[in-house]
Amino acid sequence: MSKDQALELRSLLRTDGTLELSLAEVTVPEPGPDEILVRVEATPINPSDLGLLLGPADLSTLKAEGSADRPVVTAAVPPAGMKALAARVGQSLPVGNEGAGVVVAAGASPEAQALLGRTVAMIGGAMYATHRRLKAAEVLPLPADATPADGASCFVNPLTALAMVETLRREGHKALVHTAAASNLGQMLVRICKADGVPLVNVVRSAEQETLLRDQGAEWVVNSSDPDFQEKLTDAVAATGATLAFDAIGGGRIGSQILSAMEAAANRTAGAYSRYGSSTHKQLYIYGALDTRPTELVRNFGFAWNIGGFLLTPFLAQIGPEAAGRLRQRVAAELKTTFASRYTAEIGLAEALDPKVIAAYSRRATGEKYLINPQKGLG
């Protein structure tokens, strides 16, 4: 590959129901006056990336073709999945929401030139690539001692965790519940809430995850695999006064169980019986789909409740540039403490298309996070 060529990881859905993953050679773009060119050196595989990368493909049908440095991987997509993704059929789409790297070229504007040689963090798609062009105003310059790996995950997880606490304040709640709480994002949220004095109920799935969070100072941790989980969840909700929840799981009954716990906690101090349930408003936001089954609700939590979806980008647009900028600056200031990320493995672009590696990161296992270094293996 010549110096003026770059690699991009692409996901293509063919008309015959085949998902194809490959590395496309593209021309390294020239930055415009207010733009910069970043050599991408670190970009995480987030759950939000897997939807575009793999979609509803049946991973048991994965097949590897091509060469070691230019692999091509295919998998079959069930008919129901094809219907849901009809709008993207035939499009070769670049993947990767966020990343970090070094600015290797810059346009003529003072803002762009000031970033030349700096390590910056980025968001905006197409990050699973050796190079990425963006406007200078769109990146976050990192502290001088920060590496690309330090800043690779400083948008999606940190800003989502901060957005949860910001939502709590704006909607007038006093405490919150979070599921899949042992994730990188969940551990960040533990640190944020501890620093900000926000009571947090953490829902995990194993004793090991419970120990992990307690060792980090989490006060309320409940294990959904315990036989008395519902009782312990209700006790934690009653102790904290939590009326807001963010659910990364999505499928199954976990959201319903949280609302039920909030209702039961409210009824412990209810002055009088109401056939409509408590008057305490309960808010559940679903922001992930670790469980792809349907969301089930058992209606035993009265009528004062609401369920909605939550996405980071619309939230940041809603609160405006000043408030969003304040959150970004906190991330930069606490990059190696509050918002530090840990990775299971660092892989190259070609390795990301190895069926065995795909099987590992597609599990979306809590506490397992993969980092792509697009420069790895290029020589």
TAZI-V857762 format. One record per residue. N is the residue number from 0. RES is the residue in one letter. PSI is psi in degrees with one decimal (999 if undefined). D_CENTER is the distance of its C-alpha to the mean C-alpha in Angstrom with 1 decimal. Layout:
n=N res=RES psi=PSI d_center=D_CENTER
n=N res=RES psi=PSI d_center=D_CENTER
This chain:
n=0 res=M psi=127.9 d_center=32.2
n=1 res=S psi=167.7 d_center=33.8
n=2 res=K psi=-24.3 d_center=32.6
n=3 res=D psi=10.6 d_center=32.1
n=4 res=Q psi=143.9 d_center=29.8
n=5 res=A psi=162.8 d_center=26.0
n=6 res=L psi=140.8 d_center=23.8
n=7 res=E psi=135.4 d_center=20.9
n=8 res=L psi=125.5 d_center=19.0
n=9 res=R psi=148.5 d_center=19.7
n=10 res=S psi=122.1 d_center=19.1
n=11 res=L psi=132.0 d_center=22.2
n=12 res=L psi=112.3 d_center=23.2
n=13 res=R psi=161.6 d_center=26.9
n=14 res=T psi=-21.4 d_center=29.3
n=15 res=D psi=7.9 d_center=30.5
n=16 res=G psi=23.3 d_center=27.3
n=17 res=T psi=130.4 d_center=26.1
n=18 res=L psi=131.4 d_center=22.7
n=19 res=E psi=126.1 d_center=23.4
n=20 res=L psi=134.1 d_center=21.2
n=21 res=S psi=171.2 d_center=23.1
n=22 res=L psi=117.5 d_center=23.4
n=23 res=A psi=135.2 d_center=25.2
n=24 res=E psi=125.9 d_center=27.5
n=25 res=V psi=162.7 d_center=27.4
n=26 res=T psi=134.0 d_center=29.4
n=27 res=V psi=122.8 d_center=28.0
n=28 res=P psi=148.3 d_center=27.9
n=29 res=E psi=131.2 d_center=30.1
n=30 res=P psi=141.4 d_center=28.6
n=31 res=G psi=-177.5 d_center=30.3
n=32 res=P psi=-38.7 d_center=31.9
n=33 res=D psi=22.9 d_center=28.8
n=34 res=E psi=164.4 d_center=26.4
n=35 res=I psi=158.3 d_center=25.3
n=36 res=L psi=124.6 d_center=24.7
n=37 res=V psi=131.4 d_center=22.1
n=38 res=R psi=109.0 d_center=22.5
n=39 res=V psi=125.9 d_center=19.0
n=40 res=E psi=-7.2 d_center=19.0
n=41 res=A psi=128.8 d_center=15.4
n=42 res=T psi=125.1 d_center=12.2
n=43 res=P psi=158.3 d_center=9.4
n=44 res=I psi=100.0 d_center=8.6
n=45 res=N psi=157.4 d_center=5.0
n=46 res=P psi=-35.1 d_center=5.6
n=47 res=S psi=-22.5 d_center=5.5
n=48 res=D psi=-30.2 d_center=8.0
n=49 res=L psi=-28.0 d_center=10.1
n=50 res=G psi=-41.9 d_center=11.3
n=51 res=L psi=-39.4 d_center=13.1
n=52 res=L psi=-50.0 d_center=14.0
n=53 res=L psi=-24.2 d_center=15.5
n=54 res=G psi=-144.9 d_center=15.7
n=55 res=P psi=23.2 d_center=18.1
n=56 res=A psi=145.4 d_center=20.1
n=57 res=D psi=103.1 d_center=22.2
n=58 res=L psi=-12.0 d_center=21.2
n=59 res=S psi=-11.7 d_center=24.6
n=60 res=T psi=10.3 d_center=26.2
n=61 res=L psi=134.8 d_center=24.6
n=62 res=K psi=135.7 d_center=27.3
n=63 res=A psi=133.7 d_center=27.4
n=64 res=E psi=-168.6 d_center=29.8
n=65 res=G psi=-159.1 d_center=30.6
n=66 res=S psi=175.8 d_center=31.1
n=67 res=A psi=-37.7 d_center=29.4
n=68 res=D psi=-10.5 d_center=28.2
n=69 res=R psi=64.5 d_center=27.7
n=70 res=P psi=152.8 d_center=26.4
n=71 res=V psi=124.3 d_center=26.0
n=72 res=V psi=135.6 d_center=24.2
n=73 res=T psi=155.6 d_center=24.9
n=74 res=A psi=151.1 d_center=24.1
n=75 res=A psi=141.2 d_center=25.5
n=76 res=V psi=124.3 d_center=23.8
n=77 res=P psi=154.7 d_center=25.5
n=78 res=P psi=-39.0 d_center=27.4
n=79 res=A psi=-36.4 d_center=25.3
n=80 res=G psi=-35.5 d_center=22.2
n=81 res=M psi=-38.4 d_center=24.4
n=82 res=K psi=-41.5 d_center=25.3
n=83 res=A psi=-27.2 d_center=21.8
n=84 res=L psi=25.0 d_center=21.1
n=85 res=A psi=-32.8 d_center=24.5
n=86 res=A psi=-17.8 d_center=23.5
n=87 res=R psi=3.7 d_center=21.9
n=88 res=V psi=131.8 d_center=24.8
n=89 res=G psi=-3.7 d_center=26.5
n=90 res=Q psi=128.6 d_center=23.9
n=91 res=S psi=105.0 d_center=22.7
n=92 res=L psi=130.9 d_center=19.2
n=93 res=P psi=151.4 d_center=17.6
n=94 res=V psi=157.5 d_center=14.0
n=95 res=G psi=110.8 d_center=11.2
n=96 res=N psi=-39.8 d_center=9.2
n=97 res=E psi=166.4 d_center=9.8
n=98 res=G psi=-173.4 d_center=12.4
n=99 res=A psi=157.1 d_center=15.5
n=100 res=G psi=-167.5 d_center=19.2
n=101 res=V psi=135.6 d_center=22.8
n=102 res=V psi=116.6 d_center=24.6
n=103 res=V psi=-10.6 d_center=27.5
n=104 res=A psi=150.9 d_center=29.1
n=105 res=A psi=148.9 d_center=29.3
n=106 res=G psi=-177.5 d_center=31.2
n=107 res=A psi=-17.3 d_center=34.2
n=108 res=S psi=150.0 d_center=32.9
n=109 res=P psi=-37.8 d_center=33.0
n=110 res=E psi=-41.0 d_center=29.3
n=111 res=A psi=-45.4 d_center=28.4
n=112 res=Q psi=-31.9 d_center=31.1
n=113 res=A psi=-18.7 d_center=29.9
n=114 res=L psi=-6.5 d_center=26.7
n=115 res=L psi=125.0 d_center=28.6
n=116 res=G psi=-7.6 d_center=28.0
n=117 res=R psi=153.4 d_center=25.1
n=118 res=T psi=126.8 d_center=21.8
n=119 res=V psi=155.3 d_center=19.1
n=120 res=A psi=150.8 d_center=15.3
n=121 res=M psi=155.1 d_center=14.3
n=122 res=I psi=152.2 d_center=12.0
n=123 res=G psi=8.3 d_center=13.5
n=124 res=G psi=166.6 d_center=13.2
n=125 res=A psi=35.7 d_center=15.6
n=126 res=M psi=-16.0 d_center=14.4
n=127 res=Y psi=70.3 d_center=15.4
n=128 res=A psi=158.8 d_center=18.9
n=129 res=T psi=-28.2 d_center=21.5
n=130 res=H psi=150.8 d_center=21.9
n=131 res=R psi=130.0 d_center=20.3
n=132 res=R psi=132.5 d_center=22.4
n=133 res=L psi=166.9 d_center=21.2
n=134 res=K psi=143.7 d_center=23.1
n=135 res=A psi=-34.7 d_center=23.8
n=136 res=A psi=-12.5 d_center=22.7
n=137 res=E psi=-10.0 d_center=19.1
n=138 res=V psi=164.6 d_center=18.2
n=139 res=L psi=108.4 d_center=17.9
n=140 res=P psi=134.7 d_center=20.8
n=141 res=L psi=158.2 d_center=20.0
n=142 res=P psi=156.1 d_center=22.7
n=143 res=A psi=-29.6 d_center=25.5
n=144 res=D psi=7.3 d_center=24.7
n=145 res=A psi=138.5 d_center=21.0
n=146 res=T psi=164.4 d_center=20.3
n=147 res=P psi=-37.2 d_center=17.8
n=148 res=A psi=-35.3 d_center=16.0
n=149 res=D psi=-37.8 d_center=15.9
n=150 res=G psi=-0.7 d_center=14.3
n=151 res=A psi=-35.4 d_center=12.0
n=152 res=S psi=34.3 d_center=8.8
n=153 res=C psi=7.9 d_center=10.4
n=154 res=F psi=-68.4 d_center=8.8
n=155 res=V psi=-59.2 d_center=5.2
n=156 res=N psi=-51.2 d_center=5.1
n=157 res=P psi=-45.7 d_center=8.9
n=158 res=L psi=-32.4 d_center=9.5
n=159 res=T psi=-43.8 d_center=7.6
n=160 res=A psi=-44.4 d_center=9.6
n=161 res=L psi=-36.0 d_center=12.6
n=162 res=A psi=-32.7 d_center=12.4
n=163 res=M psi=-45.3 d_center=12.9
n=164 res=V psi=-36.7 d_center=15.9
n=165 res=E psi=-40.9 d_center=17.1
n=166 res=T psi=-43.2 d_center=17.1
n=167 res=L psi=-47.2 d_center=19.1
n=168 res=R psi=-43.6 d_center=21.6
n=169 res=R psi=-30.6 d_center=22.0
n=170 res=E psi=-0.9 d_center=22.6
n=171 res=G psi=26.5 d_center=24.9
n=172 res=H psi=162.4 d_center=23.4
n=173 res=K psi=-18.2 d_center=24.2
n=174 res=A psi=162.8 d_center=21.7
n=175 res=L psi=163.5 d_center=18.6
n=176 res=V psi=140.2 d_center=17.3
n=177 res=H psi=133.1 d_center=13.9
n=178 res=T psi=167.4 d_center=13.3
n=179 res=A psi=43.8 d_center=11.8
n=180 res=A psi=-10.3 d_center=12.7
n=181 res=A psi=2.1 d_center=13.3
n=182 res=S psi=170.3 d_center=9.7
n=183 res=N psi=-44.7 d_center=9.0
n=184 res=L psi=-43.4 d_center=7.4
n=185 res=G psi=-39.4 d_center=10.5
n=186 res=Q psi=-35.6 d_center=12.8
n=187 res=M psi=-42.9 d_center=12.0
n=188 res=L psi=-37.9 d_center=12.7
n=189 res=V psi=-45.8 d_center=15.9
n=190 res=R psi=-40.0 d_center=17.0
n=191 res=I psi=-49.7 d_center=16.5
n=192 res=C psi=-36.1 d_center=18.4
n=193 res=K psi=-43.3 d_center=21.0
n=194 res=A psi=-35.4 d_center=21.7
n=195 res=D psi=-1.2 d_center=21.9
n=196 res=G psi=32.2 d_center=23.8
n=197 res=V psi=118.6 d_center=21.6
n=198 res=P psi=133.7 d_center=22.3
n=199 res=L psi=127.7 d_center=19.2
n=200 res=V psi=119.4 d_center=19.6
n=201 res=N psi=125.0 d_center=17.2
n=202 res=V psi=120.9 d_center=17.3
n=203 res=V psi=179.6 d_center=17.1
n=204 res=R psi=-1.6 d_center=18.6
n=205 res=S psi=161.7 d_center=21.0
n=206 res=A psi=-34.7 d_center=23.5
n=207 res=E psi=-41.9 d_center=22.0
n=208 res=Q psi=-36.4 d_center=18.7
n=209 res=E psi=-44.8 d_center=20.9
n=210 res=T psi=-41.6 d_center=22.9
n=211 res=L psi=-47.9 d_center=19.9
n=212 res=L psi=-37.6 d_center=18.9
n=213 res=R psi=-36.8 d_center=22.6
n=214 res=D psi=-22.0 d_center=23.3
n=215 res=Q psi=5.7 d_center=20.8
n=216 res=G psi=8.0 d_center=22.7
n=217 res=A psi=131.8 d_center=21.0
n=218 res=E psi=-41.6 d_center=23.9
n=219 res=W psi=109.6 d_center=22.9
n=220 res=V psi=126.7 d_center=21.3
n=221 res=V psi=141.4 d_center=22.1
n=222 res=N psi=116.8 d_center=21.9
n=223 res=S psi=-11.7 d_center=21.6
n=224 res=S psi=-6.5 d_center=23.8
n=225 res=D psi=144.0 d_center=26.7
n=226 res=P psi=-26.3 d_center=29.6
n=227 res=D psi=30.0 d_center=29.8
n=228 res=F psi=-47.2 d_center=26.1
n=229 res=Q psi=-40.3 d_center=26.9
n=230 res=E psi=-44.4 d_center=29.6
n=231 res=K psi=-38.1 d_center=27.5
n=232 res=L psi=-43.6 d_center=24.7
n=233 res=T psi=-40.6 d_center=27.4
n=234 res=D psi=-42.5 d_center=28.9
n=235 res=A psi=-41.0 d_center=25.8
n=236 res=V psi=-41.8 d_center=25.1
n=237 res=A psi=-39.0 d_center=28.8
n=238 res=A psi=-34.6 d_center=28.8
n=239 res=T psi=-24.2 d_center=26.0
n=240 res=G psi=25.4 d_center=26.7
n=241 res=A psi=128.8 d_center=23.1
n=242 res=T psi=9.3 d_center=23.0
n=243 res=L psi=136.9 d_center=19.4
n=244 res=A psi=143.9 d_center=16.6
n=245 res=F psi=120.8 d_center=12.8
n=246 res=D psi=117.9 d_center=12.3
n=247 res=A psi=-10.3 d_center=9.3
n=248 res=I psi=-50.7 d_center=12.2
n=249 res=G psi=-60.1 d_center=13.8
n=250 res=G psi=165.0 d_center=16.8
n=251 res=G psi=-155.3 d_center=20.0
n=252 res=R psi=7.9 d_center=21.5
n=253 res=I psi=-40.6 d_center=19.2
n=254 res=G psi=-41.5 d_center=18.7
n=255 res=S psi=-39.5 d_center=22.4
n=256 res=Q psi=-37.5 d_center=23.2
n=257 res=I psi=-45.9 d_center=21.4
n=258 res=L psi=-38.6 d_center=23.4
n=259 res=S psi=-40.9 d_center=26.5
n=260 res=A psi=-39.8 d_center=26.1
n=261 res=M psi=-39.9 d_center=25.9
n=262 res=E psi=-44.8 d_center=29.0
n=263 res=A psi=-38.9 d_center=30.9
n=264 res=A psi=-41.3 d_center=30.2
n=265 res=A psi=-37.3 d_center=31.5
n=266 res=N psi=-16.5 d_center=34.5
n=267 res=R psi=-27.6 d_center=35.6
n=268 res=T psi=14.6 d_center=36.8
n=269 res=A psi=137.0 d_center=37.8
n=270 res=G psi=-27.8 d_center=41.3
n=271 res=A psi=156.8 d_center=42.3
n=272 res=Y psi=140.3 d_center=41.3
n=273 res=S psi=129.6 d_center=39.8
n=274 res=R psi=-11.3 d_center=39.5
n=275 res=Y psi=5.4 d_center=36.5
n=276 res=G psi=-176.9 d_center=34.6
n=277 res=S psi=160.7 d_center=33.6
n=278 res=S psi=0.5 d_center=33.2
n=279 res=T psi=121.0 d_center=30.1
n=280 res=H psi=134.9 d_center=27.2
n=281 res=K psi=129.4 d_center=24.1
n=282 res=Q psi=124.1 d_center=20.7
n=283 res=L psi=125.6 d_center=17.9
n=284 res=Y psi=128.7 d_center=14.6
n=285 res=I psi=119.2 d_center=12.6
n=286 res=Y psi=3.2 d_center=9.0
n=287 res=G psi=176.4 d_center=8.1
n=288 res=A psi=51.1 d_center=10.7
n=289 res=L psi=-30.2 d_center=11.0
n=290 res=D psi=115.1 d_center=14.6
n=291 res=T psi=4.8 d_center=15.8
n=292 res=R psi=167.1 d_center=19.1
n=293 res=P psi=149.4 d_center=20.4
n=294 res=T psi=125.1 d_center=19.7
n=295 res=E psi=133.2 d_center=23.0
n=296 res=L psi=127.9 d_center=24.6
n=297 res=V psi=110.0 d_center=27.8
n=298 res=R psi=76.1 d_center=29.4
n=299 res=N psi=27.5 d_center=30.8
n=300 res=F psi=30.5 d_center=29.1
n=301 res=G psi=-155.0 d_center=31.5
n=302 res=F psi=-7.0 d_center=30.9
n=303 res=A psi=74.3 d_center=29.2
n=304 res=W psi=164.0 d_center=25.6
n=305 res=N psi=143.5 d_center=22.9
n=306 res=I psi=134.5 d_center=19.8
n=307 res=G psi=166.8 d_center=17.4
n=308 res=G psi=157.6 d_center=14.2
n=309 res=F psi=125.1 d_center=11.7
n=310 res=L psi=143.3 d_center=9.8
n=311 res=L psi=-49.0 d_center=9.2
n=312 res=T psi=-47.5 d_center=11.7
n=313 res=P psi=-34.8 d_center=14.5
n=314 res=F psi=-44.7 d_center=14.3
n=315 res=L psi=-37.4 d_center=14.8
n=316 res=A psi=-36.9 d_center=17.6
n=317 res=Q psi=-41.0 d_center=19.1
n=318 res=I psi=-14.4 d_center=19.5
n=319 res=G psi=161.8 d_center=20.9
n=320 res=P psi=-33.8 d_center=21.0
n=321 res=E psi=-48.8 d_center=22.7
n=322 res=A psi=-40.5 d_center=20.3
n=323 res=A psi=-39.2 d_center=17.2
n=324 res=G psi=-36.4 d_center=19.2
n=325 res=R psi=-41.4 d_center=19.9
n=326 res=L psi=-41.6 d_center=16.3
n=327 res=R psi=-41.4 d_center=15.8
n=328 res=Q psi=-32.7 d_center=19.0
n=329 res=R psi=-39.6 d_center=18.0
n=330 res=V psi=-47.1 d_center=15.1
n=331 res=A psi=-40.0 d_center=17.7
n=332 res=A psi=-28.7 d_center=20.3
n=333 res=E psi=31.2 d_center=18.4
n=334 res=L psi=-38.8 d_center=16.4
n=335 res=K psi=4.3 d_center=18.2
n=336 res=T psi=-88.6 d_center=18.5
n=337 res=T psi=-41.1 d_center=16.1
n=338 res=F psi=22.6 d_center=13.1
n=339 res=A psi=136.5 d_center=14.1
n=340 res=S psi=148.8 d_center=11.9
n=341 res=R psi=140.7 d_center=13.7
n=342 res=Y psi=143.8 d_center=13.7
n=343 res=T psi=-40.4 d_center=15.6
n=344 res=A psi=153.6 d_center=17.1
n=345 res=E psi=127.9 d_center=17.5
n=346 res=I psi=158.4 d_center=18.6
n=347 res=G psi=175.6 d_center=20.2
n=348 res=L psi=-44.1 d_center=19.8
n=349 res=A psi=-38.9 d_center=22.5
n=350 res=E psi=-31.6 d_center=21.3
n=351 res=A psi=-15.7 d_center=18.0
n=352 res=L psi=11.8 d_center=20.4
n=353 res=D psi=123.8 d_center=22.3
n=354 res=P psi=-36.5 d_center=22.4
n=355 res=K psi=-38.8 d_center=22.3
n=356 res=V psi=-40.3 d_center=19.2
n=357 res=I psi=-43.6 d_center=17.5
n=358 res=A psi=-34.3 d_center=18.6
n=359 res=A psi=-51.8 d_center=17.1
n=360 res=Y psi=-18.9 d_center=13.5
n=361 res=S psi=-9.2 d_center=13.5
n=362 res=R psi=-22.4 d_center=14.4
n=363 res=R psi=35.7 d_center=10.8
n=364 res=A psi=135.4 d_center=12.8
n=365 res=T psi=130.7 d_center=11.8
n=366 res=G psi=-4.9 d_center=12.5
n=367 res=E psi=115.1 d_center=12.6
n=368 res=K psi=130.9 d_center=10.5
n=369 res=Y psi=142.6 d_center=12.2
n=370 res=L psi=126.9 d_center=13.0
n=371 res=I psi=128.8 d_center=15.1
n=372 res=N psi=100.8 d_center=18.0
n=373 res=P psi=-15.8 d_center=19.7
n=374 res=Q psi=-13.0 d_center=22.9
n=375 res=K psi=132.6 d_center=23.3
n=376 res=G psi=2.8 d_center=26.3
n=377 res=L psi=-12.6 d_center=27.6
n=378 res=G psi=999 d_center=30.6
